Amino acid sequence: MSADPRETPSGRSLTAFTALHHAGRPLLLPNAWDHASARALAEQGHPAIGTTSLGVAAAAGLPDGVAATREETRRLAAALGSGPFLLSVDAEGGFSDDPDEVGEFARQLYAVGAVGINLEDGLGPAARHVAKIKAVKLAAPGLFVNARTDTHWLGDGDGTLARLDTYRQAGADGVFVPGLTDLRAIEALVRRLDVPLNVLYSPGGPSVAHLADAGVHRVSLGSLLYRRALGAALEAMADLRAGRAPTGAMPSYDAVAAFTAGRVYRPGAC
């Protein structure tokens, strides 16, 4: 194991991941749901990849947001942790209300190469989320803890700054406010915070350029890419049923097969 607590056992650096939040432009973080989607995004030049809890849950036929995908998330992290990118894992609320269990799960993520973890409060007690953040930083000090508050996602935004301040004081390395799209409110938060602010990109909200101008440090895509992929599959089938050839980008069989080391191309396979 690395002697530097800022590095994972595989040599991945918390320092490098943190630096991506201070590069003069927001870290645009795409969220993958499986090995192939992560590798495809990395080959497009993205230095860091997140996971999407909805994509992981839906792919497994399980509900999102109810702590049903702990093992699926752990297995995906194990598959991606040694990939050619920095990995941040969406862990819902840590898959437990017991801080020690959340800390142990974070340690497992760190052990397989993850450099970040996203923890959501679900508008539950702030004190409980604080205990989880502290447990994670104790168990895996090399993980970048992105502490999410759902004050805008599930509520009316009341208490956002108070929660973010509390999470920062507990050791969070960054804070995440999905559902926040008002640029003036975003700018105000940036001015008040001394850790990176992460927002969720919304097709109907501000552009990435506008979020950059507002001072946002990280823009996550959440389940957007997964839902777009499903939409593309449905559009392709609709085209075929209507007698049209499907359009849009489509990686070749060889390209997809190459994402898995050791896989042998079989002529004629589909």
Disulfide bonds with the S-S distance in Angstrom:
none
